[in-house]
Amino acid sequence: MKKRTHPRNATIALAQIKYYDISRQNNLEKIKRYIKLAKKKGADIICFPESCISKNALEKEHKFIRQIREECRKNSIWCIVTEDVYKGGKLYNSAFLIDRSGKIKGDYKKIHLYGDKVNAGKKIRVFKTDFGKIGLAICWDLAFSELFKKLKRRGAEIVFCPAQWWYDAKAHEERHEARELKILESLLMSRAYENVYFMALCNPVMDSKFQISYTAIASPTRILKKIVRREGIITAKINLNQIKKIEKI
């Protein structure tokens, strides 16, 4: 008798928020608002873009981070927020994974820097959640395939990549934004396809013509949801058992 495989479903949400339009110094109220919205949409986890909390570097126990943790607790939802954070007297670009009880499950420090005035992290991080194993990367990490292969070897089923993707106009002769967006989408699909897992890339909306506002959720074979050049939230319900099926093929 053939053994029945039960679905391992998870609903993930990505918030492509516009920065500093409510407050000039932080995005706290908007983050809390989108956490509530993600919960209403049935999401298990919501991811925000890179450096999403404040214009200034923070400490891990800063009141803004505590308030975000409390919002996660009240809504019983996982959350990924990223900011420049001091640790041991050094500054890192850190992505924090907050669980449903509001506790910080762990963090990942960006390894591959691109002009960032922070220290580079060194450790690959994969975390076990109540819906699956997730890996974390940040922005320019996306260009380095070996990092994502290591996440796969450690059991990652979904990799979240908060970002603030910028480009140099000199890189393109014309149609600068459209061409850079195509590069970004190609990198996203390549990482999902070559490693056979789900990818979630989250960018902000900012007042700069050199920043790419592109947020998307990808399976190993296609883009499931995306949002471009506007603020909003996207969600996708995924079955993690699909990974095993595609690996067999």
C-alpha positions, 0 to 999 in steps of 0.5 A: 500500500502506497504511503500517503504524503500529507501536505506541508503547507505554509503561507508566506507574506512579503511587504513592499513598504514605502519608507519614511512617509509616516515618520521621517525617522522610522517605519515602526507604525507601518511595520506594525500595520503590515504585521496585522494585515499579514495575519488577516491574510492567514500568513504564517510569516511576514518579511520586510525589506532590508534596513526597514526599521529606522534611519539610525543604527539600533541596539538589539534591545531597542524599543522599536524592536521590542514593539515589533516583537510584541506585535508578533506575539499579539498576532501569533505570526513569524516575522523577519526585520532587518536593520543595522545593529550594534553587537559587541561594539561592532555594527552589522546589517542584521536580519532578525527572525521573530517567532509567534511568541515574540521571541527572537529565534536568531539573526543573520548578519549580511556576509557579502557587502556592497559599499555598506559601512558595516562589518561583514558577517561570517555564519550561514543561518538556517532556522527550524520553524513550526512550518518548515526550515528557512534560511536567511540572506540579505540583498547583495548576497543574492549574487553569490550562489555558493551561499545558497548552496550551503543553505540547501545543504543545511536543509533550507526549504524557503530562503528569505532575502530582504533587500534594498537593491540599487544599481549604477546607471552606467551598467546599462546603456538604456532602459536602466530600470527595466534591465536591472529588474530583469537581472534581479528576477533572473538571480531570484529564479536561478537560486530557487531553480538550482537549489530546489527550494522556495525563494522570497525576495523583498524590496522597499519603495523609496524616493530614488530612481536607482532603487529597484522596487521589486518583490517576489515569491518564487518556486523552483520553476516559476514566479508565484507572486510579485509586486513592482514599483508600488507599495503593497503586500503579496502572499502565497500558499506553498506546499513544501512537499513539492520540493521532494517531488521536484528533487526526484525529477 
